[in-house]
Amino acid sequence: VELSFWTAPFGENDAEFFATHLADWEARTGAKVNVEVIPWDNYEEKYMTGVASGTGPDVGYMYNEMLYNYIESGAIESLDDYFTD
């Protein structure tokens, strides 16, 4: 399994941070996560284009102002059914 994950930049070493923190999870699950750090200046535009064209991420970071548009369009899936107490 290969997953794409889009996130905005949060520090100078984002790629290193995610590689370090995902290594154990990837080893346990056998999945590979391709992290793409997208600059803030075109973050919303890239998301809109990706989702509209079917090339958006499997998992991604969104801030509150973005979230509602994607909920209304049906582009976001609830994860509730994937977790138990």
N, C-alpha and C positions, 0 to 999 in steps of 0.2 A: 504494500500500500504506500502510495506517495501522496502527501498532502501539501497544498500551497497555503502559506500563511502570510498575509499582508499586515504590516504594522507601520505606524509613523515613527520617526526617529525620536528617541527619548534620551539619548546620550551619545558619547563619542564612540563607544564600543558595542553598539547594538548587536552586530553580527556575532561578535565573540560571546556576548551575554546569552543570546539564544542558543548558540551552538553548545555552550557549556551546560545550560539548564535543560536542553532537550536531549542531550546525549543518553542519559539514563532511561528516559521514557522511550526513545527510539530503540535502544537495546532490548528493553523488556517487551515491546510490542512488535518489533520488526518493521515498523513503519518508518518512513523517511519524511521529514518535514523540510520543505524548501521555504526558507524565510526570505521575504523581500521587504526591505525597509524603503518606504516611499517618502520622498521629501514632502514637507508640509505644503509647499506652494502649489502642488498639483494633486494632493491626496484625494480630495473629494471628486475631482474630475476623473482621475484614474479609476476610482471605485465605480462611479456611475457608468463609465464606458465599459469597464470589465463586466459588471453585472448585466448591463443591457445586451452585451454581445455574447454572454455565456462563457466568458473567459475570466471571470472574477475568481477570488480565492475560495478555497474550501473553508478556511477559517480566517477571521480578520479582526482587527481592532477598529472600532467605531466610537466616536464620541457622541454624546447625547443628541446634539443637533442633527446628526446624520441619521441616527437610528430610526426615527419615525417614518421617514420616506421609504426605507427599505422594508419596514414592517408592513406598511400600507400596500406596497407592491407585491408582497408575498415572497420577497427575496431572502428572508431570514427564516431559518427553521428553529423552532424551540428545541432545546436540548433536554427538557424535562423527562421525556420518555427514555432517555439513555442513562439516567441516574436513579438510584434507589437510596432510601435512607441508610 
